[in-house]
């Protein structure tokens, strides 16, 4: 598994821009898809064109799981 750090670069498909874009890994507060809650300060691949989150690396899954558990109580 590749370990990414803040500032690392990659490429991904951006659903907003509609094509393959360059990305930069950065810490972001990312909302859950269901719209209930946010994962604070998670490493994410951010589109260099529009600033949207386009991917979450596998190493961020523990932070996501902890945030989800905190919501459930």
Secondary structure, 3 states (H helix, E strand, C coil): CCCCCCCCEEEEEECCCCEEEEEEEEEEEEECCCCCCEEEEEEEEEECCCCCEEECCHHHHHHHHHHHHHHHC
